[in-house]
């Protein structure tokens, strides 16, 4: 089993996590570690513009232009960058009411998002509404526990995707919240909901053992944590074996820093969520030794 050390600190523009992966002392002994920067958002809710200057909270904050500038700046500073969203891109301002998600997806495409998962509000115009907007997304939607095989979305939503950066392979899977009771039945139709923890265990095993990826990321729209017995981001992190990072959404949780969770293999998993409305851009930096990336 690989030994891992995690260092966490705050960043004024959002939460910043730094995780060093590698065998004991391998990350810094004889090999310059490869830096992988993962940027992420969740529960954007169609907030294209900053919050109004007279808003009771968050006055003048947020907005797509600020986010785009931050992403562009980080890309000039770092070679290996991935940008993800954890769902609920749609619903919340007149932009969605009028454009039905077109503007949001086109802007995210321009900003270079690599993938997103599906939130419950992304189905507010039904399966047909989401399907009609997929053409405007220059990035894939990833979900592993919604079975769309008997719907109009069959074959259009990926169960996983593997990204490659500087010799490092990153496997990404996605988990969505139970739709029954939260979304109108007519909006999700014949979509079948699969147990998220069982799905996570299946996907991470597949990505680790069959695809041999170096890093596994879960894009989750399950929610950070619950008082009742319900699968959440913290549960996924604690009850899996190979997942390294859980990027969360749904509960609009503002974390000052990513949560450290010990998984079933006894190693550290990072869990992060950055509120709602595009107010914060999350950032996680992984430093991976070349010896690990090459399979040693």
URLIN-V937516 format. One record per helix or strand of 3 or more residues. SS is the DSSP state (2 for helix, 1 for strand). FROM is the first residue (numbers start at 1). TO is the last residue. Records with the same first field share a line. If there is no record, write none. Layout:
SS: FROM-TO, FROM-TO
This chain:
1: 4-11, 14-21, 34-41, 81-85, 140-142, 160-165, 168-176, 215-221, 245-247, 259-262, 268-272, 282-288
2: 64-77, 94-99, 102-110, 120-123, 126-136, 185-188, 196-210, 233-239, 290-293
